Amino acid sequence: MVSVRRSEATLFTSREANGHENSTVQLIHRAGLARQFASGLYALTPTGERIRQQLIAQVTHEMDRIGGQRLSLPGLNDSDIWRQSGRWNRFEGEMFTLENRDGRQLCLAPSHEEGVVHLLRGEVRSYEDLPCLVYQVKSKHRDDHARNGLLRLKEFTMKDAYSLHASQESLEETYDAVRDAYVRLFEGLGIDFVIAEAANSVMGGAISEEFVALADTGTVEVLSCSDKDCRFGLTEESPASDCSDIDTCPECDGTLEYGAGIELGHIFQLGTRYSDSMEWSIDTADGNEREVVMGSYGIGIERLIHTLVEQQGDERGCRWPDAVAPYRAAIVPLEYDGELREVADWLYDQCGRQQTLLFDDESQRIGERFAESDLLGIPHKVVLGNHYLETGCVELESRDGHTRYVEPGEVSTHLQR
Ligand SMILES: [Zn+2]
């Protein structure tokens, strides 16, 4: 992503903080990441979209690393495949349905198990074609009860993955690989989360687990282990949730604490739930036929934005990990004038690939520049002030206040990931 001059950017930052459901929704508004369109519908601003795109890049990196093949299925589905699977009008009331001009019934697919079977059952006919892991990153539509800003949306971005197998053992192998990829992803972003066993409900199948971020504004009730390395959790959906009177972690003897959480991801061992109802069999090695075994794996991208704002933000604003920050560094001159202006412009050109935001708006004072940079959650500031004028070195200040002094020519190198 490119660097931007503030004078040319539409930032949406705001001091107004009233009228929002909670402090996280307020901060998302004040930092100018999103604006509500209608109930459950949000527009992401240029800043919010930069974050969304970088989160998608992180997610796809982890999926590609475990052999996922990215594809794209249509969001609009004919009702036929949903009738075959038995889920037409049985998606917990959350499916948006409509009719086309010819009177055919369609839906905005709330999930794509049916779509994946429909696409691949003509192509994959033998155990030799398996296993196969496919994924996409697209908008999903669900008529959910909208609340809590970006947490419960009627249209949201989801990374949904599906794996196909000739055996349960093969499914378990891929399931574990996706589970590990999710752990790497969430740990890499510094998210505080637990993994809770869950019932499969509308998806079907036997085994599933939820990745739940611990966050006060979340709508999931969660019991989490106090040992942060343990990651054991229980939610209302956990088969063992009737043991909510237990207070000791069954995995490490740590203490279980009661709190709220956000479901960031969910992984399912679906078994033959879909190949059975949609009649998809493959040839096996011994000359017989068997139904394809499936898994499905989702991550909600906007929920990740909300979670990071809540878990990592502070009284000054957002605090993004370097990997997903909308801007990696703010170039902040004491005044955008004279020598400082020249150096600021030079740094802006030098750091073009480092996604900087150059504070070149002459109407802003230095204090306002710092405050806005912190509100946006930019991880680094390149400060051009008195120290530069006296020594020729710029101040490279991280969001948590750690400062280094470097030559202007070294700034670009210091900002590289
Ligand atoms: Zn534990």
Residues whose N, C-alpha, C, O or C-beta is under 5 A from the ligand:
A	BS01	ZN	C225 D227 C230 F232 C249 E251 C252 D253 G254
